[in-house]
């Protein structure tokens, strides 16, 4: 039997705080997550997932059909979960072939291993893999795009929305129909799922890119959506929302105000007035009314972002807010250019909060302290109940584990335990 193992490498840390609550390959770009794109390019092949130990039970709980950490094959194609797949990948790295290791511009892309080489790796499989786990294999140079930082996902969202739209809509029935008082521009590039409700005054403009609307989405009066855009199932687009190009929104979310060049994971709310641009939000995020972020410096220079306690020059002129899962911002919160907020933080205050806020923070511009772990779990449980989702013991353990993992960065900033 031949299989694929999608793995994480140490560079998952460059995608924090988004990767505290999920593996790097579960990040989204376009319509699909990174690992779904890999799967689609190797159809009908058994796929295993490798990840950090504390995330295994979370994957088993949330994705029970997935196989986690079992290397059981004659030949295994290991692929880095940070790959952004294109149609050439299968030809460059076919499932069949000799044992070899793959690099692209010094990035470790993966390896094909069989027989005793695979047996040796299987017996000492690590949580995160590196080139050192595949010694003495010949090197093949390939040309593959890899995601290094959160803003890369935003950069590629335009092209991925278009690519995913073409592939998915070719396999699924389009329920596009007329609605009273609704304007469709370039209908050929608009897809509606089942039981979509659209109120009068709405404009869906696909002249610059496709629009994918999932099942049971509600789009309320006078909202405008300019493609390419993806709206996940059971999401509500509020009245007069202005959703610009290159925006992806997961399922069961509420969106409103002005949004562009942004990726929002499922069960998050940005439903009131305020601007959100060039940003990436995890799941269960809530932005209060009037919350706005800057994504462009007044001097139009490149934006520096603090990632994993290091300041990185993004080389980008536009970088907005990166916010981890279960974090919230109070009404009228203003985030500076390239701001980063960790997981499970509660941010409020009258002026700009710091540009980097560690996970489990409480406060804002005037002062920050540690968000008590028991209170943060209590709030998460209450929030999830509103969407009929149960916070399980596995979820609670995830909170407590990440709280411990992020203690040092809070202590370094003078926070209490």
C-alpha positions, 0 to 999 in steps of 0.5 A: 500500500502507498500512502501520503503523510502530511506533516508539520515542520518547525516553521509552524511557529512562524504561523503563530498564534494561528497554529496554537489551536490547529496544525499549520495544514488546517489553515485556509487559503481561498476556499479550502484548507492547505491539506484539502488542496493536497488531498485533491491533487492525490485523489484516492490515496490513503492520507495520514496526518502528523502533528504536535502531540497535544493536537492529536486528540483535537484532530481525532475529535473534530475530524474523526475520519482522519488518520493521525500518526500511523505510518503503515505503508510500503511507500510513504510520500511525506509532504509538508503541510505548509505547501500551497499546491498547484497543478504541477505538484503531482508531476514534480512529486509523483506518488511512485518513484525512488526514495528521495528528499524534496527541496524548493529554494532551501525549503524542506518540501517532503520525502518519498520513503519505502522499505527499511528507510520507512521502517526506521522513520516509523519507529521514531516518528517525531511530532514535527519533521525536518530534513534530518529525519530523512538522512542519506537520501538523494535530493531533488529540487522542485518548484513549490510555493510554501506558506511562511507567515500569516500574510502569505495566506492573504497574498495568495488568497486571490489566486486560490479563490479563483482556482478553488472556485473552478474545481469545486463548482465543476463538481456541485450543482449550482442553485443560482436563481433570481431573487426580487431586487437582487443584482447579479453581475457576471452570473457565470461566475456566481455559485449559490448553494442550497437554500440561500436567502438573499434580500432586496437591494443586494449586489453580487458583482463577479466581474473581477472574480468569482463569488461562492455562496455556501448552503443556507447563507443569508444575505440581508438587504443592501449588502454588496459583495465584490468577487473573488469572495467565498462565504461559508455555509450558514453564515449571515451577511448583515444589512449594508455590508461591503465585502470586497475582493479576496475575502474568505469567510468560514461557516456559521459566521456573521459579517458586516461593515467593510471587509477586504483581503481577509480570511476568517475561520468558522464561527467568528463574528465581525458583524458591525460597522468598522474596517477589516483589511488584509487580516486573518482571524481564527475561529470563535473570534468576535470583533465588537461594533466599530472595531477597525484595523489599519493595514497601511502605514502613513509613510507607505513603507513595508510593515514589520510584524512580531511573530513568535517573539521576533520582529519580521519585516513582511516586505508588504505594504499592506498587513492588517490584524492577525488574531488567534482563536477565541479572542475578542475585541470590545466596541471601537477597538482600533488595531494598528498596522500589522497588529497580532493578538494571541489566542483567547484574549479579551481586548478593550480600551480607548486608544490603540492597544499594543501591536503585539498582544500575547495569548491569554491577555486581558486589557488593552492600551492602558494595561494588560494582564493575564486572562485567568485560564478558568475564566477564559474556558468559562467564557468559551463554553458560554460562547460555543453554547450559543452556536449549539457547540459543546466545549468538550474535555478535550477542548478544555485540555487544549486551552490549558495546554496552550496556556502553559505553552504561552506562559513564558511570553506573558512572563517576559512582558511582566504579566502575572501567572 
